[in-house]
Amino acid sequence: MSFKPWHLAAMEDYGYTDTNTGLINRVARHLAKSPNDTIGADEFRSACIACNVDPDSFTDSDLEQLQRKLNEIT
């Protein structure tokens, strides 16, 4: 199956890819379902584990990208 660029962009946006951005988006979409206004470390780690993402792999830049994505989708 051949994907067009917009297919790949949509898959990454919704976290269906294993690119760095895709993984961040996957966690962001999971966290967006949280009823909490603030996300604590435990909730962040639980979301990462639920999304099959290593929470310890997040850099400061990744966390900033995660925050931007959360702001965009919530």
C-alpha positions in Angstrom: 0.0 0.0 0.0 1.3 3.4 -0.9 0.6 6.4 1.3 0.4 10.0 0.1 2.1 12.7 2.1 -1.2 13.9 3.6 -1.9 10.3 4.8 1.4 10.2 6.6 0.9 13.6 8.1 -2.6 12.6 9.4 -1.2 9.4 10.8 1.6 11.2 12.6 -0.8 13.9 13.9 -3.0 11.2 15.5 0.0 9.3 16.9 -0.2 6.3 14.6 3.5 6.5 13.6 6.6 5.7 15.7 8.3 9.0 14.7 9.2 11.2 17.6 6.4 13.6 16.7 4.0 10.7 16.3 4.9 9.4 19.8 4.5 12.8 21.4 1.1 13.2 19.6 0.0 9.8 20.8 0.7 10.7 24.5 -0.9 14.2 24.0 -4.1 12.7 22.6 -4.2 10.2 25.6 -3.6 13.0 28.1 -6.2 15.2 26.4 -8.9 12.8 27.7 -7.9 13.6 31.3 -10.4 15.5 33.4 -7.5 17.2 35.3 -6.5 20.8 34.5 -2.9 20.0 35.3 -1.0 16.8 34.5 1.2 15.4 37.3 4.3 13.2 36.8 2.4 10.0 37.7 -0.3 10.7 35.2 2.2 11.6 32.5 4.1 8.3 33.2 0.9 6.3 33.1 -0.1 7.9 29.8 3.2 7.1 28.3 3.1 3.5 29.4 -0.5 3.2 28.2 0.7 4.5 24.8 3.7 2.2 24.7 6.1 5.1 24.9 9.1 5.3 27.2 8.5 8.3 29.6 12.2 8.6 30.3 12.9 9.2 26.6 11.2 12.6 26.7 13.6 15.6 26.4 12.8 19.1 27.5 12.1 19.9 23.8 9.7 16.9 23.6 7.9 18.1 26.7 7.5 21.6 25.1 6.1 19.9 21.9 3.8 17.8 24.1 2.5 21.0 25.8 1.9 22.7 22.4 0.0 19.7 21.1 -2.1 19.6 24.3 -2.9 23.3 23.9 -3.9 22.7 20.3 -6.3 19.8 20.9 -7.9 20.8 24.2 
